[in-house]
Amino acid sequence: QKEVEQNSGPLSVPEGAIASLNCTYSDRGSQSFFWYRQYSGKSPELIMFIYSNGDKEDGRFTAQLNKASQYVSLLIRDSQPSDSATYLCAVNQGAQKLVFGQGTRLTINP
Amino acid sequence: EPEVTQTPSHQVTQMGQEVILRCVPISNHLYFYWYRQILGQKVEFLVSFYNNEISEKSEIFDDQFSVERPDGSNFTLKIRSTKLEDSAMYFCASSATGWDTEAFFGQGTRLTVV
């Protein structure tokens, strides 16, 4: 069974600091990597996607991909209380299927 | 901004009854999906649908489940004989071109089987 692993947390970060979220995956054939944010009782909301090794920045968010190590991360700069949520790492498996990690619960403390 | 719309937001049904969950994907998207999330657990893939047929399904998607695109806009998930363990949040998603583009999720239907 191909898996996506995340530390379930909770991860607690002070407001204004950098939050670092990590994800590993087991399927070397995966080519697309996604970070979703999920507030309690709500649906996953796409934050970023990354396909190539290296960093991809979008505002306060930076996704990092290392295919050799099968590792994806998400950095959130200048963390805000509104960033408190569960962050889901998702990886494509085959043509049309996303496999999700269990999510990391992030709390930003004012 | 285009969005995926799901109805109803909450469905309560008795065990053994049939339910149909409805979704309107984003209009120019070609790939449609159903995922589910049991309370406190991870989001799980159920099925993907492209060109009016199922393209991939998980082991969860057994004979009691079916999907249909009855017209040009709706995408439905039918559960024929619901079980208590079918209680979950069901998310519909769509994407423009499959794995190489992001999937957008609807707000979900909370299914409670009693």
Chai-1 contact restraints between the chains, C-beta under 6 A:
chainA,res_idxA,chainB,res_idxB,connection_type,confidence,min_distance_angstrom,max_distance_angstrom,comment,restraint_id
A,S32,B,W99,contact,1.0,0.0,6.0,A-B,restraint_1
A,S43,B,F91,contact,1.0,0.0,6.0,A-B,restraint_2
A,S43,B,F105,contact,1.0,0.0,6.0,A-B,restraint_3
A,S43,B,Q107,contact,1.0,0.0,6.0,A-B,restraint_4
A,S43,B,G108,contact,1.0,0.0,6.0,A-B,restraint_5
A,P44,B,F105,contact,1.0,0.0,6.0,A-B,restraint_6
A,L46,B,E102,contact,1.0,0.0,6.0,A-B,restraint_7
A,F49,B,E102,contact,1.0,0.0,6.0,A-B,restraint_8
A,N92,B,W99,contact,1.0,0.0,6.0,A-B,restraint_9
A,A95,B,W99,contact,1.0,0.0,6.0,A-B,restraint_10
A,Q96,B,Y31,contact,1.0,0.0,6.0,A-B,restraint_11
A,Q96,B,S48,contact,1.0,0.0,6.0,A-B,restraint_12
A,Q96,B,S55,contact,1.0,0.0,6.0,A-B,restraint_13
A,Q96,B,E56,contact,1.0,0.0,6.0,A-B,restraint_14
A,Q96,B,G98,contact,1.0,0.0,6.0,A-B,restraint_15
A,Q96,B,W99,contact,1.0,0.0,6.0,A-B,restraint_16
A,K97,B,F45,contact,1.0,0.0,6.0,A-B,restraint_17
A,K97,B,E56,contact,1.0,0.0,6.0,A-B,restraint_18
A,F100,B,K42,contact,1.0,0.0,6.0,A-B,restraint_19
A,F100,B,V43,contact,1.0,0.0,6.0,A-B,restraint_20
A,Q102,B,K42,contact,1.0,0.0,6.0,A-B,restraint_21
